[in-house]
Amino acid sequence: MSTLRFDVPASFVVFLVSVPLSLGVAAVAGAPLIAGLIAAVVGGVVAGALGGSRFQVSGAATGLPVVVAGLVDQFGWPATAAITAAAGVLQILFGVGKMGRLALSLSPAVVRGMLAGIGLTIVFGQLHVVLGGTADGEVLVNLGQLPRQLVNPVWGAVLVGAVTVAVMVLWPKVPRGNMIPAPLVAVVAATAVSAVSMTVAIPTVSLPDNPLSGLSLPQIPSGGVAAIGLAVLTVALVASMESVLSAVAIDKMHTGPRADLDRELIGQGAANIVSGALGGFPISGGIARGSTNIAAGARSRASVILQGIWTALFVLLLANVLELIPMAALAGVLIVVGARLVHAGQLRNLKLHGELAVYGATVLGVVAFGLLEGVAIGLAVAMVRALYRLTHTTVHVKQWPDGWRVDVGGSLVFLGVGKLVRALRQIPPGEQVSLRLHIDFMDHAAFEAIDDWRAGYENRGGLVEVDEVHDTFYSRARKGEPGRRKTVLLRTPPFRRWRDWLPEPRKPVVDGALEYERMTAPLVRPFLAELAEQGQRPQQLFITCADSRVLPNLITSTGPGDQFCVRNIGNLVPVHGRSEEDSSVGAAIEFAVDVLAIPTIVVCGHSHCGAMKAVLAGSSEPGSRLHSWLRNATSSLARVDGTDDVERLAVTNVVEQLGNLRTYPSVRLAERQGRLRLVGMYFNLSEARVYLVDPVGCVLVPLQSLESIG
């Protein structure tokens, strides 16, 4: 019943998208158009049945037209079909060898650059078709010939292409337009325009009168073994990478079981063997078809298999309908598809992460030299960047009243030894030097450089103290037990108290700020710069005590922009409308709920609370501001009347303050509408553990229940 209700309609929608895409991909590569349809049929039935992804729809590989075009020029189409089948065998070996997840280790900047390069290649080629010409297999040739094509366009083809592009762009904005796929609407509209208004004939899809007679069976390629092997490897790698990455992307669109990537490679390999044997185009999974399948409501792989069957029936029985489609219409579809592969909006994120050079090198490499060469160039640049990051060392030398301090950060290997030694030699002789190593690795060359400098400096009357912050590479090396791996876990907390590291004379605020500027600011600057532009969108209002031992961001693992925090003595929330109400707390609550639309408010108490001790003992001075403020905990004290248990009072106080929150109209309204949750939390200082507070029994709930907060 589920198949009939959901998968059958979804399969028909995907079929309508798959046919024009398959024809367009084959046209770009200079392959027989029937080859693209064969790939659509085989990809649906074979890869759909055997693959590891339930919703990925396979067909003519959108990432391979440039590669296939080169193979057709070099070997001819029948030999290219044989190369496709051989690539399928290699893909099966990839899957059996559990290599599916290796593709995920590819730098995202390289992947995005590869897709952008493919997109630009498609756009530059298909512009010629929209202008009434034909596309060349070489991108640079297409670019060189484009000005001449612009001067002498075929206006009928231009009109058809323009209609196609306009519909592709505007149709998704039509209310409920997603019920019918944009490529289908665009091709139908462009075909109708061509049929009713064209006085000049323009090229249309051309299929054999008998499609089966147009099958081109594979032939063994003629040429050098190295050239053939490279061709097989290229098709296998690109098709595998496109399929695996698409499967991972499609997994993010549904909540069902994740794709088995190794099985997906085996299914893709089997499909390419069959497609190549029938003279079809190379096959891979595609995000466009898969996302359409999910959006159409598919529930199982039955929709994927059925769309392949619909394609076969359509080609065999209604091929004459396909021949009405103008080539310019297919080109228009592919121009939009290619343009969307560029994703210019990602450039800002790539720049923030220092990956723009990798992206740009990959794009230029794909456009100028080809897909494989472009990816290789991008990987080379990425490896150089990674090597720089892994071996980059920061050295800061500063004079203090009691001597000199040298801070070294990063990975300390032989490539950074020269920089370190030059900095150390700037220190005058006879001084007291604190060498602080904030490093995650030290090789033998770095150890020898530091140890030799230390021995020489101390021989000249100086004193050197080596302080290792994260690991003990230097100390262990002196004992003959050097560390051979990078540090994974910190051996110290993610902070240090002022009294543990500040030199004499101590200036805690100034020196602490300088330490932040030196060590922390470079790490958080990209995040804060983004928040400065976008504004704050915190997910919780965190009301807690002003106790210096309670660090909200530390105990909730939150960072900049995550938490809107209010701290006061005793984590108290004055009842709304009372004369002693502190307006700043009320203002913060209303701002958080009404302006920031925060979905969660947390009231967090803690053990060993001085405010609760004062409430229980009645030790605050009557008439003082503190005494007036602590009156907001009177109801909490009343609930534990007859006990002197401070910790019980602290837990009960959390529950009382949650009740006080509900006296605010904004809070009541948001909670009633399901937009807001109130959560009680408790931090045990001695255990360094966080608990939830059950408001019904005023009891603590173990940490594992924190997952329910969201």
C-alpha positions in Angstrom: 0.0 0.0 0.0 2.9 2.4 0.8 4.5 1.7 -2.6 1.2 2.4 -4.4 0.4 5.5 -2.5 3.9 7.1 -2.2 6.5 5.5 -4.4 4.5 5.2 -7.7 3.7 8.9 -7.9 7.3 9.8 -6.8 8.8 7.5 -9.4 6.8 9.3 -12.2 7.9 12.7 -11.1 11.6 11.6 -11.0 11.1 10.0 -14.5 10.0 13.4 -15.9 13.1 15.0 -14.5 15.5 12.2 -15.5 14.6 12.1 -19.2 15.6 15.7 -20.1 18.6 15.6 -17.8 19.8 12.3 -19.4 19.4 13.6 -22.9 21.1 16.9 -22.0 24.1 15.2 -20.4 24.6 12.9 -23.4 24.3 15.9 -25.8 27.0 17.8 -23.9 29.4 14.9 -24.1 28.8 14.3 -27.8 27.5 10.8 -27.1 24.4 9.2 -28.8 21.3 10.5 -27.1 20.0 7.0 -26.7 23.0 6.4 -24.5 21.8 8.9 -21.9 18.4 7.1 -21.8 20.0 3.7 -21.4 21.9 5.1 -18.4 18.6 6.4 -17.0 17.0 3.0 -17.3 19.9 1.0 -16.0 20.7 3.5 -13.3 17.2 3.2 -12.0 16.7 -0.5 -12.1 20.2 -1.9 -11.4 21.8 0.8 -9.1 18.4 1.3 -7.5 18.1 -2.4 -6.6 21.7 -3.1 -5.6 22.9 0.3 -4.3 23.4 1.3 -0.7 21.1 4.3 -0.7 17.3 4.0 -0.7 16.6 7.3 -2.3 19.5 8.1 -4.5 18.5 8.0 -8.2 21.3 7.1 -10.6 21.5 8.0 -14.3 23.8 9.6 -16.8 26.6 11.1 -14.7 26.3 14.9 -14.6 30.0 15.1 -13.5 31.4 13.2 -16.5 30.3 15.0 -19.7 33.7 16.7 -20.1 35.6 13.5 -19.5 33.3 11.5 -21.8 33.6 14.1 -24.5 37.4 13.7 -24.4 37.1 9.9 -24.5 34.7 10.0 -27.5 37.2 12.2 -29.4 40.1 9.9 -28.4 38.6 6.4 -28.7 35.1 6.8 -30.3 31.8 5.9 -28.7 31.8 2.1 -28.8 35.2 2.1 -27.1 34.0 4.6 -24.5 31.1 2.2 -23.7 33.7 -0.6 -23.1 35.6 1.8 -20.8 32.4 2.4 -18.9 31.9 -1.3 -18.3 35.5 -1.7 -17.2 35.1 1.2 -14.8 32.1 -0.6 -13.3 34.3 -3.6 -12.5 36.8 -1.2 -10.8 33.9 0.3 -8.8 32.9 -3.1 -7.5 36.5 -3.7 -6.4 36.3 -0.3 -4.6 33.2 -1.4 -2.8 34.5 -4.8 -1.9 37.7 -3.2 -0.7 35.7 -0.9 1.7 36.9 2.2 0.0 33.5 4.0 0.0 34.3 6.3 2.9 37.7 7.3 1.5 35.9 9.8 -0.8 34.7 11.6 2.3 38.3 12.5 3.3 38.6 14.7 0.2 38.8 18.4 1.1 35.4 20.1 0.9 37.0 23.0 -0.8 38.3 20.6 -3.6 34.8 19.0 -3.9 33.1 22.4 -4.2 35.8 23.6 -6.6 35.4 20.5 -8.7 31.6 21.0 -8.9 32.0 24.7 -9.7 34.5 23.9 -12.4 32.1 21.3 -13.9 29.3 23.9 -13.7 31.3 26.5 -15.5 32.4 24.0 -18.1 28.7 23.1 -18.8 27.6 26.7 -18.9 30.4 27.8 -21.4 29.6 24.9 -23.7 25.8 25.1 -23.6 25.8 28.9 -24.3 26.9 27.9 -27.8 23.9 25.6 -28.2 21.5 28.3 -26.8 23.0 30.7 -29.4 22.3 28.2 -32.2 25.8 26.7 -32.5 27.4 23.5 -31.2 29.6 23.0 -28.2 33.2 21.9 -28.4 34.6 19.4 -25.9 37.4 21.8 -24.8 36.4 24.6 -22.5 39.0 27.1 -23.6 37.9 26.5 -27.3 34.3 27.3 -26.3 35.4 30.4 -24.5 37.5 31.5 -27.5 34.7 30.9 -30.0 32.0 32.5 -27.8 32.4 36.1 -29.0 31.9 35.0 -32.7 28.8 33.1 -31.7 27.4 36.1 -29.8 27.7 38.2 -33.0 25.8 35.7 -35.1 23.2 34.0 -33.0 20.2 32.0 -34.2 17.4 33.9 -32.7 15.0 31.0 -32.6 17.4 29.0 -30.5 18.0 32.1 -28.3 14.3 32.5 -27.6 13.9 28.8 -26.7 16.9 28.9 -24.4 15.7 32.1 -22.8 12.3 30.6 -22.1 13.8 27.5 -20.6 16.1 29.4 -18.3 13.4 31.8 -17.2 11.0 28.9 -16.4 13.8 27.0 -14.5 14.5 30.1 -12.4 10.9 31.3 -11.8 8.9 28.2 -11.5 10.1 27.2 -8.0 8.7 30.6 -6.8 5.2 29.8 -8.1 2.9 28.7 -5.2 2.8 24.9 -5.0 5.0 24.9 -8.1 7.1 22.2 -6.5 4.3 19.8 -7.3 5.6 19.7 -10.9 9.4 19.7 -11.4 10.9 22.8 -13.0 12.9 21.0 -15.7 9.8 19.3 -17.0 7.8 22.6 -17.1 10.8 24.4 -18.7 11.2 21.7 -21.5 7.5 21.6 -22.2 7.1 25.3 -22.3 10.2 25.7 -24.6 9.0 22.9 -26.9 5.6 24.6 -27.2 7.2 28.0 -28.0 9.3 26.3 -30.6 6.3 24.5 -32.2 4.0 27.5 -32.5 6.3 30.4 -33.2 9.5 29.2 -35.0 9.8 30.2 -38.7 13.5 29.1 -38.7 14.2 25.5 -38.0 16.4 24.8 -35.0 18.0 21.5 -34.0 15.8 19.1 -32.0 16.4 15.8 -30.3 17.2 13.1 -32.8 16.6 9.4 -32.0 16.6 6.4 -34.3 13.2 5.3 -35.7 13.8 2.1 -33.9 15.6 3.0 -30.6 16.9 -0.5 -30.2 18.6 -0.4 -33.5 20.5 2.7 -32.3 22.3 0.7 -29.6 26.0 0.9 -30.1 27.6 -2.2 -28.5 31.0 -1.8 -26.9 34.3 -2.4 -28.6 37.8 -2.9 -27.2 39.6 0.4 -27.3 42.6 0.7 -29.5 45.6 2.5 -28.1 48.2 2.3 -25.4 47.5 0.3 -22.3 48.5 3.3 -20.1 46.0 5.6 -21.9 43.2 3.1 -21.6 43.9 2.3 -18.0 43.9 6.1 -17.2 40.6 6.5 -18.9 39.0 3.6 -16.9 40.4 4.9 -13.7 39.2 8.4 -14.4 35.6 7.3 -15.1 35.6 5.0 -12.1 37.0 7.6 -9.7 34.8 10.5 -10.8 31.6 8.4 -11.0 32.4 6.9 -7.6 33.1 10.2 -6.0 30.0 11.8 -7.4 27.9 8.9 -6.2 29.3 8.7 -2.7 29.1 12.5 -2.1 25.6 12.6 -3.5 24.5 9.8 -1.3 25.9 11.6 1.8 24.1 14.8 0.8 20.8 13.0 0.2 21.1 11.4 3.6 20.8 14.8 5.1 17.4 15.2 3.5 15.6 12.4 5.3 15.5 10.7 8.7 15.7 7.1 7.7 18.7 4.7 7.7 22.0 6.2 6.3 23.4 4.9 3.1 25.9 2.0 3.0 28.6 3.7 0.9 30.5 0.5 0.1 27.3 -1.2 -1.1 26.5 1.9 -3.1 29.8 1.6 -5.0 29.0 -2.0 -5.7 25.6 -1.1 -7.0 27.0 1.7 -9.1 29.7 -0.6 -10.5 27.1 -3.2 -11.5 25.0 -0.5 -13.2 28.0 0.8 -15.2 28.9 -2.8 -16.3 25.3 -3.2 -17.7 25.2 0.3 -19.1 28.5 -0.1 -20.9 27.5 -3.5 -22.2 24.4 -1.9 -23.8 26.2 1.1 -25.2 25.0 3.4 -22.5 26.5 6.5 -20.8 28.5 6.2 -17.6 26.3 6.2 -14.5 26.5 7.9 -11.2 24.1 9.1 -8.5 22.9 12.6 -8.6 21.7 15.1 -6.0 19.1 16.7 -8.3 17.3 13.4 -9.1 17.6 12.2 -5.5 16.3 15.3 -3.9 13.4 15.3 -6.3 12.7 11.7 -5.3 12.5 12.7 -1.6 10.5 15.8 -2.2 8.0 13.8 -4.2 7.3 11.7 -1.2 9.2 8.4 -1.9 9.3 5.9 1.0 11.5 3.2 -0.4 13.8 2.2 -3.2 10.8 1.1 -5.2 10.4 4.6 -6.6 14.0 4.5 -7.9 13.4 1.2 -9.7 10.1 2.3 -11.1 11.4 5.5 -12.6 13.8 3.4 -14.7 11.0 1.2 -15.9 8.9 4.3 -16.9 11.9 5.6 -18.9 12.3 2.3 -20.8 8.6 2.2 -21.7 8.6 5.8 -22.8 11.6 5.4 -25.1 10.3 2.3 -26.7 6.7 3.5 -27.2 6.8 7.3 -27.3 10.2 8.1 -28.8 8.6 10.5 -31.3 7.5 12.8 -28.5 11.1 13.2 -27.4 12.1 14.3 -30.9 9.9 17.4 -30.5 12.3 18.8 -27.8 14.7 21.5 -29.1 18.3 21.0 -28.2 18.3 24.7 -27.0 15.8 23.7 -24.4 18.0 21.0 -23.0 20.9 23.4 -23.1 18.9 25.9 -21.1 18.2 23.3 -18.4 21.8 22.4 -18.2 22.9 26.1 -18.0 20.8 26.5 -14.9 22.0 23.2 -13.4 25.6 24.1 -14.2 25.2 27.6 -12.7 23.8 26.2 -9.5 26.9 24.0 -9.1 29.0 27.1 -8.6 27.5 28.1 -5.3 29.1 31.6 -5.1 27.6 32.1 -1.7 30.0 29.5 -0.3 33.0 31.7 -1.1 32.7 33.7 2.1 32.8 30.6 4.3 35.7 29.3 2.3 37.5 32.6 2.8 36.9 32.6 6.5 38.4 29.1 6.8 41.4 30.0 4.6 40.3 27.5 1.9 39.7 30.0 -0.9 43.0 29.3 -2.6 42.2 25.6 -2.7 38.8 26.3 -4.2 40.1 28.7 -6.8 43.0 26.4 -7.9 40.5 23.5 -8.3 38.1 25.6 -10.3 40.7 27.0 -12.6 42.3 23.6 -13.0 39.1 21.9 -14.0 38.2 24.7 -16.5 41.7 25.0 -18.0 42.9 21.4 -18.0 40.1 19.0 -17.2 38.4 17.3 -14.3 41.1 14.9 -13.2 43.9 17.5 -13.6 41.9 20.2 -11.7 41.2 17.9 -8.8 44.9 16.9 -8.7 45.8 20.6 -8.6 43.3 21.3 -5.9 44.5 18.4 -3.8 48.1 19.6 -4.2 47.3 23.1 -3.0 45.2 21.6 -0.1 48.1 19.4 0.9 50.5 22.3 0.9 48.0 24.3 3.1 47.5 21.3 5.4 51.3 20.9 5.7 51.7 24.6 6.6 48.9 24.4 9.2 50.3 21.2 10.7 53.8 22.5 11.0 53.1 26.2 11.6 54.7 27.5 14.8 54.0 30.8 16.5 56.7 32.4 18.7 56.1 35.4 20.9 58.9 37.0 22.9 58.2 39.6 25.6 60.2 41.2 28.4 58.6 41.2 31.8 59.8 43.0 35.0 61.3 39.7 36.4 62.7 38.4 33.1 61.7 37.3 29.6 58.8 35.1 28.5 58.7 33.1 25.3 55.4 31.6 24.2 55.6 28.9 21.5 52.4 27.5 19.9 51.4 25.0 17.2 53.4 21.9 16.1 57.1 22.3 16.7 59.0 20.4 14.0 62.2 21.0 12.0 60.5 23.4 9.6 59.9 25.9 12.4 63.2 25.4 14.2 64.9 28.3 12.4 62.1 30.7 13.4 62.3 29.6 17.0 66.1 29.8 17.3 66.2 33.3 15.7 63.6 34.5 18.3 65.5 32.9 21.2 68.8 34.5 20.2 67.2 38.0 20.6 67.1 37.5 24.4 70.1 39.2 26.1 72.4 36.9 28.1 72.1 36.5 31.8 68.4 36.8 32.1 65.7 34.7 33.6 63.6 33.1 30.8 60.3 31.3 30.9 59.8 29.2 27.8 56.2 28.2 27.6 55.4 25.4 25.1 51.7 25.4 24.0 52.5 22.7 21.4 50.8 19.5 20.3 54.0 17.9 18.9 57.7 18.2 19.0 60.2 16.3 16.8 63.8 15.5 17.5 65.2 18.5 15.6 63.1 20.9 17.7 64.1 19.2 20.9 67.8 19.4 20.1 67.4 23.1 19.1 65.7 24.0 22.4 68.0 21.8 24.5 71.2 23.2 22.9 70.0 26.8 23.3 69.0 26.2 26.9 72.4 24.6 27.8 74.3 27.4 26.1 72.2 30.1 27.6 72.6 28.8 31.1 76.3 28.4 30.6 76.5 32.1 30.0 74.8 32.9 33.3 71.1 32.8 32.3 68.3 30.8 33.8 65.8 28.9 31.6 62.5 27.4 32.9 60.6 25.3 30.4 56.8 25.3 31.1 54.9 22.7 29.0 51.2 23.6 29.0 49.5 20.8 27.0 51.9 17.9 27.0 55.4 17.0 28.2 57.3 16.4 24.9 60.4 18.2 26.0 60.6 16.6 29.5 60.0 13.1 28.1 62.7 13.6 25.4 65.2 14.6 28.1 64.4 11.3 29.8 64.9 9.4 26.6 61.1 8.8 26.2 60.1 11.2 23.4 56.5 11.4 22.3 55.9 10.1 18.8 52.3 11.3 18.2 50.5 14.5 18.3 48.5 15.3 21.5 44.9 14.4 21.2 43.5 15.2 24.7 44.4 18.2 26.8 46.2 17.4 30.0 45.1 20.6 31.6 41.7 22.3 31.8 40.7 24.7 29.0 41.7 27.6 31.3 44.2 28.5 34.0 43.7 30.6 37.1 45.5 33.9 37.3 47.5 33.0 40.3 48.9 29.9 38.5 50.7 31.8 35.7 50.7 35.5 36.2 54.2 36.9 36.8 55.0 39.4 39.6 54.0 42.2 39.8 50.5 40.9 39.0 48.0 42.9 36.9 45.2 40.3 36.5 42.8 42.2 34.2 45.5 43.7 31.9 47.7 40.6 31.8 44.6 38.4 31.3 43.4 40.5 28.4 46.9 40.4 26.8 46.9 36.6 27.2 43.5 36.5 25.4 44.8 38.8 22.6 47.8 36.5 22.1 46.3 33.0 22.5 42.5 33.1 22.2 41.6 36.0 19.9 43.0 34.5 16.7 40.9 31.4 17.3 37.6 33.1 18.0 38.0 36.1 15.6 36.3 34.4 12.6 33.3 33.4 14.7 32.9 36.8 16.3 33.3 38.6 13.0 30.4 36.6 11.6 28.3 37.2 14.7 29.0 40.9 14.5 27.5 41.0 11.0 24.6 38.7 11.6 23.6 39.8 15.1 22.9 37.5 18.0 20.5 34.5 17.9 21.1 32.7 21.2 19.2 29.5 22.0 18.8 29.9 25.7 18.4 32.5 28.4 20.6 31.2 31.3 19.8 32.7 34.7 22.4 31.7 37.3 24.3 32.8 40.4 27.0 35.5 40.3 29.3 33.0 42.2 32.8 33.2 40.6 33.1 29.4 40.7 30.1 28.9 38.3 31.1 29.4 34.6 28.0 29.1 32.4 29.7 28.6 29.1 32.0 26.0 30.6 29.3 23.8 32.1 27.1 24.1 29.0 29.8 23.8 26.3 28.5 27.0 24.7 30.4 29.6 22.8 29.9 33.1 21.5 26.3 33.8 20.4 24.9 30.7 22.0 23.8 31.9 25.4 22.0 35.0 26.7 23.1 35.1 30.4 21.8 36.9 33.5 23.8 36.5 36.7 22.7 37.7 40.1 23.1 36.8 43.8 21.3 33.5 44.3 20.0 33.1 40.7 16.8 34.8 41.7 13.8 35.9 39.5 11.7 38.6 41.2 7.9 38.1 40.9 6.5 40.3 38.2 4.8 43.4 39.5 6.1 43.5 43.0 7.6 46.7 44.3 11.0 45.2 45.1 11.3 43.8 41.6 14.7 44.3 40.0 13.8 45.9 36.7 17.0 44.7 35.0 16.1 41.0 35.5 12.6 41.6 34.2 13.9 43.6 31.2 16.3 40.8 30.3 13.5 38.2 30.5 11.2 40.3 28.2 14.0 41.1 25.8 15.0 37.4 25.6 11.4 36.2 25.0 9.9 39.0 23.0 12.8 40.3 20.9 15.3 37.4 20.7 12.5 34.7 20.6 14.7 32.4 22.8 13.2 28.9 22.9 14.6 27.9 26.3 15.1 29.6 29.7 17.3 27.8 32.2 17.5 28.6 35.9 20.7 27.1 37.3 21.5 26.9 41.0 24.6 25.4 42.5 26.1 23.8 45.6 27.9 25.7 48.3 25.9 28.8 47.4 26.7 31.8 49.7 23.3 33.4 49.0 21.4 30.3 50.1 23.5 30.1 53.3 22.7 33.8 54.0 19.0 33.1 53.4 19.0 30.1 55.7 20.9 31.8 58.5 19.2 35.1 58.1 22.6 36.7 58.2 22.1 39.6 55.8 21.9 43.0 57.4 18.3 44.3 57.6 17.8 47.5 55.5 20.7 46.6 53.2 20.4 46.1 49.5 21.5 42.5 49.9 18.7 41.9 52.5 16.1 43.4 50.2 17.3 41.3 47.2 17.3 38.0 49.2 13.7 38.5 50.1 13.0 37.1 46.6 14.0 33.7 48.1 11.5 33.9 50.9 9.1 31.4 49.3 12.0 29.0 48.7 12.9 29.1 52.4 9.2 28.5 53.3 9.2 25.3 51.3 12.1 23.8 53.3 11.0 25.2 56.7 12.5 23.2 59.6 15.7 22.1 57.9 19.2 23.5 57.8 20.2 21.7 54.5 21.7 24.4 52.3 21.8 22.2 49.3 18.2 21.2 49.6 17.3 24.9 49.7 19.4 25.6 46.6 17.5 22.9 44.6 14.1 24.1 45.9 15.1 27.6 45.0 15.5 26.6 41.4 12.0 25.3 41.3 10.6 28.4 42.9 12.3 30.7 40.4 10.8 28.7 37.6 7.4 29.5 39.1 8.4 33.2 39.4 9.2 33.2 35.7 5.7 32.2 34.9 4.4 35.4 36.5 5.7 37.3 33.5 3.0 37.7 30.8 5.6 37.2 28.0 6.7 33.9 29.5 3.2 32.6 30.1 2.1 33.4 26.5 5.2 31.9 24.9 5.0 28.7 27.0 1.3 28.3 26.3 2.0 28.7 22.5 4.7 26.0 22.7 7.5 28.5 21.8 9.2 28.3 25.1 10.5 25.7 27.6 11.6 26.3 31.2 14.4 24.1 32.5 15.8 23.8 36.0 19.5 23.0 36.3 21.9 22.4 39.2 25.7 22.5 39.3 27.5 20.5 42.0 30.9 22.2 42.5 32.6 19.4 44.4 31.7 16.8 41.7 31.9 19.2 38.8 28.7 17.6 37.6 25.5 19.1 36.1 22.0 17.9 37.0 18.5 18.6 35.8 16.0 19.6 38.5 12.7 17.8 38.5 10.2 20.5 39.5 7.6 18.0 40.7 9.7 16.5 43.5 12.5 19.1 43.8 15.0 16.3 43.1 18.1 16.1 40.9 18.0 14.1 37.7 21.3 12.6 36.3 23.3 14.3 33.6 22.2 11.9 30.8 18.7 13.6 30.9 20.3 16.8 29.6 19.8 15.3 26.1 16.1 16.1 26.4 16.8 19.9 26.6 17.7 20.0 22.9 
